[in-house]
Amino acid sequence: MPMTDDIITKRHPSVMTFYAQARELAEMFEAIAPNIRPPLAGRFFIEDRELSRRLSLHRRTLQNFRNANIIPYYKIGGKTIYDEAEIEEWLNANFHARY
């Protein structure tokens, strides 16, 4: 880009485009930020509601699985969480192929 003696202000088209794109990125980040979960020691945990949605099971079914010690979980205070890797192992261990 050749250098000119033009003064670039906030009303300059390139600056306005930059700010518009920055606003768009900020809005996109705000939309995805609630779904970002930092790992704990490299492990990712999900809550009861999310596991219920992913497995298409009622939350009460997950409760029954926990009561029967069928599914691995952690209870912290009143919150139940699941280690994604442990759930994946559990699913693989209980996989039955079609006939």
N, C-alpha and C positions, 0 to 999 in steps of 0.2 A: 504494500500500500504506500503510495508516494506521500511524502510529508508536505503539508501545506501550512499556511499561516492561519488557517481557519480556527476560530475559537469554538471548542465543543462544549456546549452547555447541556443541561438536562433536557432541553427541548430538541436537541439534535436527534434526527431519526435513528441513528445507530444506538444512541444512549436510550432512547425510548424503547427500541426493540429489545435491548438488553434487559431493561427493567421489566418489560412485559414477559419475557422468557423466565426471568428470575421469579416473578410472581406465579407463573404457571408451574414451575418446579416446586415452589413452596407449597402450593395447593396439592400437588401430586404427593409430596412427602407427607403432608398432614393426613391425606387419605390412607396412606399405607402404614404410617407410624404406629397406629394401634395394633397392627398385626406383627410388628417386629418384636421378637423376644430374644434378649441376649442369652447366650448359653451359660450354664452354671457348671464350671469345670468341664466344659466341652459337651455337656449333656443338655438336651432341650426337654422341657416339661410342658405338658398341656393340662388344661383344666377339664373337669368332668363334662361340662357343656360341649367343649370342642371335641372331645373323644366321642361323645354321644353322636354328634353331628357327622364326624368322619366315618364311624362304623354303622351309621343308620340304626342305632339302638336307642331305646328309651333310657333316660337317666336312671330310672328305677331298675332296669335290667343290669346296668353297671353296678348299682348298689347291691343287687342280689349276687352278682359275681364277686364283689368285694366281701360280702358276708360269708360266702362259701369258700373264700380264699382261692378263687379261680383265676383272678386277674391281678397282676402286680400293681401296687399303688403306694403312694405316700400320703400320710395324713399329717398336716401341719396346722395345729390349732383346729379350726373347724373347716379347713380347706383341704380338699382331696385333689392331688395332682398325680400325673402319670408320666413316667419317663418314656419318651417316644421310642427309644431303642428297645426298652424292655417290652413295650407293647408289640413292637414289630417281631421280636423274638417269640413272644407268646402266640401271636397270630401264625407265624411260620410253624411253630411246634404243633399247632392245632389244625393245620391245613390237611384236608382230605381231598385228594384228586377225584375227578369224576370217574365213573366206572371204567 
